[in-house]
Amino acid sequence: MESSALVYILLTAVTVGLALCIDNKDYVAEHISGRLAVGQYTGYHRRQARNIVAEAAVFCLLTGVSACRIAVGNDYWVYRDNFKLIAQNRHVSSEFGFNYIVKWLQQLFGYDNYLPVFAFFSVLTVFFLVKALHDQADYFAFSLFLLMAGGYYFNSLNSVRYYLALAVALYAMKYVIRGEYLKFVLWIGAGAVFHKTILLVIPVYLTARYLAAVHIKRWHVCVAFVFAISLIFGKDLYRGILFKIYPYYENSAFDNGQLSYINIGKCLCVLVLCLICYRQSVKENLVNRFYFFLNLAGLTAFCCGSFVPEVSRVGHYMIVSQIFLLPRVLSGIKEGWFKKLCYGGVIGAFLLYFIMLLRDMYSVDVRLLPYLNWIFN
């Protein structure tokens, strides 16, 4: 592992260290329930001021590393070529919102001046990620650690449009929990102008919210079982619908039917932990139940949806909620050796995943390392 990997390691360590200064649990409890109206505070006491400074520092560091990159990511130069095609009014497969913004930025900064374009989308993506943590993470530092070690931030240096949509979906979860469904749909619609796969979260998130609010009955289990079976035996029907929307994925390199064993393992481990702590942390907590059912939906997608090209792009919309679920579940465990064991197990597992992620960043189909930026390189 060469020296530029230290950029990612230090970035994770420093941002998580800064996040340890953030204590916004009381704010999250009121905000996520909708009891805290925007602009309700007329002033800031010391804790709020410290939170704002620390969050701003985290935002600046994450944005800086992302916005200043050059030639990082296997699709970096593909995006650059698409920027040129968009400026020339030629056809590209990306959504119209993305195309309009790219064209406007090139008119503003000049043709083929691609660095400001990447920087603009970096700012947007990191903003929604940090804002989602600000609004929903009871334990900001722990959730940020899971976000970083889980690879969501680093993978946003690739697949620019998708990870912007993922960040918007993460931010919009709070509206589903609060029952503000119109706001939720409007935000998802805004995300869809950058990557239309985000539209999948509308039925998934609403179903998870419904299940979180009711007592599970036998017919709920039967419907879920029938749906899972339909994914296995009705895959030709689903593939037919899918390829009408994304025809270029059919028989592509991504259409390989491979199972994502790592993601299945992550979902199973989180599910087992939630079931062990169900009475303490999940059963009577609507927010935790919502995240719990999203993890279950992600497990279903990864187990039964391997026929979907790049199924991780579907599953990540669901399992990204683990960054909120795990800290909330662990905090509900009674003090003692078991709680320490669970914390150690989760942190150790994500650190191991982070090490594996760093190792795989050198692969030709990832190319997130070596890290280069236009300031020093």
VOGU-3710 file (C-alpha; in Angstrom, 3 decimals, decimal comma):
1> messalvyil> 0,000/0,000/0,000  1,671/3,214/-1,120  1,735/6,557/0,655  -1,333/8,183/-0,883  -3,520/5,664/0,965  -2,562/7,620/4,068  -4,735/10,446/2,760  -7,833/8,280/3,181  -6,671/6,816/6,497  -5,840/10,230/7,966
11> ltavtvglal> -9,043/11,735/6,569  -11,081/9,060/8,337  -9,171/9,425/11,605  -9,256/13,234/11,655  -12,913/13,623/10,684  -14,047/11,006/13,205  -11,850/12,717/15,819  -13,508/16,047/15,064  -16,917/14,381/15,184  -16,245/13,272/18,767
21> cidnkdyvae> -16,737/16,936/19,667  -20,289/16,846/18,291  -23,108/16,208/20,736  -26,418/16,647/18,935  -28,437/13,749/20,360  -31,072/16,020/21,887  -31,390/17,954/18,640  -31,812/14,757/16,605  -34,500/13,417/18,929  -36,587/16,562/18,388
31> hisgrlavgq> -35,738/17,101/14,737  -36,413/13,572/13,539  -39,808/13,619/15,254  -40,718/16,911/13,582  -41,122/18,747/16,897  -38,217/21,061/16,089  -39,230/23,564/13,444  -36,697/25,134/11,129  -35,474/28,403/12,588  -36,871/27,675/16,032
41> ytgyhrrqar> -33,606/28,548/17,767  -32,986/32,268/18,073  -29,467/31,903/19,440  -26,702/29,376/19,976  -25,315/28,189/23,259  -21,828/26,759/23,633  -22,668/23,163/22,680  -24,473/24,211/19,510  -21,596/26,479/18,503  -19,106/23,635/19,060
51> nivaeaavfc> -21,276/21,296/16,980  -21,467/23,772/14,099  -17,711/24,372/14,062  -16,925/20,645/14,166  -19,496/19,784/11,480  -18,189/22,587/9,264  -14,654/21,242/9,661  -15,796/17,715/8,762  -17,635/19,076/5,720  -14,618/21,070/4,529
61> lltgvsacri> -12,202/18,144/4,897  -14,468/15,671/3,105  -15,264/18,166/0,367  -11,638/19,152/-0,049  -10,372/15,621/-0,629  -13,233/14,860/-3,019  -13,283/18,162/-4,940  -9,520/18,372/-5,447  -9,089/14,866/-6,865  -7,897/14,296/-10,402
71> avgndywvyr> -7,789/10,997/-12,323  -9,241/9,196/-9,283  -11,863/6,563/-10,051  -12,265/4,160/-12,943  -14,938/6,365/-14,513  -13,185/9,719/-14,028  -12,135/10,124/-17,645  -15,416/8,612/-18,850  -17,219/11,416/-17,046  -14,806/13,943/-18,556
81> dnfkliaqnr> -15,631/12,649/-22,051  -19,342/12,847/-21,264  -18,940/16,439/-20,106  -17,546/17,276/-23,545  -20,389/15,467/-25,298  -22,942/17,338/-23,182  -21,337/20,677/-24,074  -21,579/19,680/-27,757  -25,316/18,878/-27,372  -24,667/15,233/-28,232
91> hvssefgfny> -26,520/12,306/-26,708  -25,386/10,841/-23,392  -27,199/8,351/-21,175  -27,161/10,494/-18,013  -30,310/12,187/-16,704  -31,371/15,642/-17,861  -30,758/17,402/-14,537  -27,159/16,258/-14,473  -26,723/17,230/-18,130  -28,134/20,737/-17,657
101> ivkwlqqlfg> -25,901/21,452/-14,661  -22,816/20,157/-16,477  -23,613/22,299/-19,500  -24,213/25,378/-17,350  -20,940/24,871/-15,462  -18,990/24,518/-18,699  -20,559/27,699/-20,010  -19,509/29,384/-16,777  -15,964/27,997/-16,474  -15,156/27,109/-20,070
111> ydnylpvfaf> -15,348/24,108/-22,374  -13,586/20,985/-21,060  -12,804/22,695/-17,763  -13,873/19,576/-15,902  -12,323/20,220/-12,475  -15,020/22,706/-11,345  -17,688/20,259/-12,518  -16,341/17,451/-10,353  -15,908/19,917/-7,484  -19,519/21,107/-7,736
121> fsvltvfflv> -20,928/17,588/-7,446  -18,492/16,816/-4,616  -19,848/19,780/-2,648  -23,453/18,648/-3,227  -22,802/15,023/-2,295  -20,864/15,789/0,886  -23,419/18,414/1,919  -26,275/15,896/1,842  -24,180/13,254/3,615  -23,209/15,603/6,458
131> kalhdqadyf> -26,708/17,088/6,658  -28,182/13,586/6,937  -25,805/12,850/9,811  -26,648/16,177/11,426  -30,390/15,464/11,286  -30,518/11,726/12,013  -27,326/10,523/13,715  -27,805/10,332/17,486  -24,114/9,456/17,739  -22,521/11,590/15,030
141> afslfllmag> -18,969/10,287/15,392  -19,989/6,627/15,343  -22,257/7,113/12,312  -19,512/9,031/10,503  -17,056/6,218/11,237  -19,501/3,693/9,740  -20,022/5,947/6,715  -16,289/6,210/6,096  -15,216/2,663/6,977  -18,234/1,277/5,114
151> gyyfnslnsv> -16,891/2,905/1,949  -19,858/5,118/1,094  -17,864/8,336/1,086  -14,857/6,901/-0,755  -17,004/5,211/-3,378  -18,613/8,598/-4,047  -15,313/9,508/-5,743  -16,570/7,035/-8,351  -20,091/6,872/-9,783  -20,686/10,592/-9,258
161> ryylalaval> -24,371/10,643/-10,179  -25,321/7,539/-8,207  -23,687/8,586/-4,945  -25,242/12,035/-5,170  -28,628/10,291/-5,459  -27,699/7,998/-2,549  -26,819/11,025/-0,405  -30,188/12,617/-1,240  -31,996/9,369/-0,336  -30,136/9,230/2,995
171> yamkyvirge> -31,110/12,830/3,711  -34,759/12,222/2,736  -35,211/9,301/5,169  -36,141/11,725/7,944  -39,223/12,860/6,038  -40,482/9,281/5,783  -39,952/8,731/9,501  -41,782/11,967/10,321  -44,647/11,076/7,996  -43,998/14,075/5,740
181> ylkfvlwiga> -44,467/12,027/2,597  -44,902/14,884/0,132  -41,541/16,384/1,112  -40,004/12,916/0,827  -41,363/12,362/-2,693  -40,279/15,845/-3,799  -36,711/15,263/-2,593  -36,592/11,868/-4,268  -37,900/13,485/-7,451  -35,073/16,012/-7,214
191> gavfhktill> -32,572/13,171/-6,810  -34,053/11,372/-9,816  -32,913/14,129/-12,176  -29,365/12,933/-11,408  -29,924/9,174/-11,209  -33,346/7,661/-11,724  -32,627/4,495/-9,728  -33,450/6,568/-6,654  -37,140/6,256/-7,571  -36,957/2,690/-6,227
201> vipvyltary> -36,735/4,028/-2,692  -40,248/5,488/-2,799  -42,068/2,130/-2,487  -39,282/0,587/-0,369  -39,026/3,391/2,203  -42,802/3,818/2,423  -43,271/0,072/2,953  -40,572/0,064/5,651  -42,291/3,016/7,349  -45,644/1,227/7,253
211> laavhikrwh> -44,204/-1,972/8,715  -42,391/0,015/11,395  -45,661/1,519/12,580  -47,773/-1,665/12,778  -47,645/-4,981/14,569  -46,418/-7,575/12,087  -49,148/-10,056/11,216  -49,096/-13,372/9,426  -50,270/-11,886/6,135  -47,340/-9,419/6,157
221> vcvafvfais> -44,946/-12,362/6,358  -46,842/-14,209/3,596  -46,691/-11,204/1,253  -42,963/-10,774/1,918  -42,360/-14,490/1,281  -44,327/-14,414/-1,996  -42,408/-11,335/-3,145  -39,050/-12,979/-2,380  -40,126/-16,107/-4,260  -41,233/-13,971/-7,220
231> lifgkdlyrg> -37,731/-12,467/-7,382  -36,281/-15,960/-7,714  -38,758/-17,529/-10,144  -39,998/-14,400/-11,930  -36,644/-12,874/-12,688  -37,304/-12,859/-16,455  -40,301/-10,591/-15,904  -38,313/-8,230/-13,693  -35,392/-8,230/-16,110  -37,729/-7,376/-18,984
241> ilfkiypyye> -39,017/-4,341/-17,089  -35,537/-3,341/-16,004  -34,008/-3,448/-19,478  -36,757/-1,284/-20,910  -35,456/1,433/-18,587  -31,743/0,558/-18,825  -31,345/-1,327/-22,154  -27,558/-0,833/-22,250  -27,087/-2,988/-19,124  -28,414/-6,151/-20,802
251> nsafdngqls> -25,597/-8,629/-21,496  -23,059/-6,037/-20,333  -20,098/-6,739/-18,064  -22,336/-5,803/-15,122  -24,975/-8,390/-16,078  -23,111/-11,299/-14,500  -25,576/-12,600/-11,892  -22,950/-12,666/-9,141  -23,943/-12,617/-5,486  -22,409/-9,959/-3,235
261> yinigkclcv> -21,378/-12,180/-0,341  -19,833/-9,319/1,624  -23,052/-7,285/1,525  -25,113/-10,359/2,369  -22,811/-11,015/5,311  -23,102/-7,405/6,524  -26,906/-7,532/6,356  -27,052/-10,898/8,126  -24,760/-9,756/10,936  -26,800/-6,584/11,457
271> lvlclicyrq> -30,009/-8,637/11,378  -28,682/-11,076/13,995  -27,597/-8,209/16,258  -31,005/-6,536/15,903  -32,823/-9,779/16,711  -30,661/-10,323/19,797  -31,394/-6,779/20,966  -34,931/-6,645/19,553  -36,810/-6,165/22,823  -34,327/-3,647/24,191
281> svkenlvnrf> -33,651/-1,506/21,131  -36,034/-2,232/18,271  -39,462/-3,508/19,284  -40,997/-0,301/20,634  -38,908/2,187/18,660  -40,445/3,303/15,364  -37,229/4,872/14,058  -35,147/1,778/14,765  -37,841/-0,455/13,292  -37,789/1,625/10,098
291> yfflnlaglt> -34,035/1,181/9,736  -34,406/-2,495/10,693  -36,853/-3,173/7,851  -34,622/-1,308/5,409  -31,757/-3,638/6,352  -34,091/-6,603/5,831  -35,079/-5,229/2,413  -31,396/-4,862/1,532  -30,741/-8,469/2,542  -33,613/-9,581/0,281
301> afccgsfvpe> -32,248/-7,541/-2,617  -28,739/-8,981/-2,318  -29,930/-12,571/-1,816  -32,726/-12,696/-4,395  -31,833/-9,919/-6,835  -28,551/-11,111/-8,282  -30,178/-11,040/-11,731  -30,151/-7,224/-11,502  -26,971/-5,737/-13,021  -25,049/-3,910/-10,289
311> vsrvghymiv> -27,578/-4,964/-7,659  -25,475/-3,138/-5,085  -26,871/0,102/-6,493  -30,294/-1,101/-5,393  -29,201/-2,595/-2,091  -27,113/0,361/-0,947  -30,183/2,600/-0,922  -31,464/0,332/1,840  -28,420/-0,781/3,821  -26,866/2,684/4,040
321> sqifllprvl> -29,343/3,099/6,906  -27,029/0,837/8,929  -24,969/3,913/9,794  -27,939/5,105/11,880  -29,299/1,717/12,944  -26,170/0,216/14,499  -25,356/3,089/16,907  -28,988/3,280/18,016  -29,277/-0,466/18,607  -25,963/-0,679/20,464
331> sgikegwfkk> -26,835/2,285/22,700  -29,979/0,473/23,864  -28,072/-2,540/25,233  -27,663/-2,664/29,000  -24,249/-1,749/30,323  -21,923/-4,685/30,781  -19,606/-7,092/29,018  -22,089/-7,908/26,250  -22,432/-4,265/25,246  -18,651/-3,871/25,138
341> lcyggvigaf> -18,401/-7,072/23,077  -20,976/-5,806/20,575  -19,282/-2,420/20,239  -15,908/-4,094/19,779  -17,332/-6,520/17,231  -18,981/-3,796/15,115  -15,950/-1,490/15,188  -13,569/-4,373/14,468  -15,696/-5,659/11,572  -15,889/-2,227/9,940
351> llyfimllrd> -12,163/-1,634/10,407  -11,472/-4,962/8,701  -13,841/-4,003/5,896  -12,051/-0,646/5,572  -8,684/-2,403/5,228  -10,107/-4,691/2,544  -11,609/-1,653/0,824  -8,250/0,123/0,758  -6,627/-2,967/-0,720  -9,258/-3,226/-3,468
361> mysvdvrllp> -8,980/0,474/-4,361  -5,977/-0,366/-6,558  -8,054/-2,635/-8,805  -8,441/-1,451/-12,396  -12,228/-1,495/-12,068  -12,079/0,759/-8,965  -8,898/2,894/-9,202  -9,524/5,029/-6,125  -5,840/4,658/-5,299  -3,337/6,106/-5,842
371> ylnwifn> -4,957/9,364/-4,784  -3,994/12,338/-6,949  -5,108/15,951/-6,716  -4,641/19,010/-8,888  -2,883/20,965/-6,114  0,183/18,708/-5,715  0,004/16,495/-8,817
//
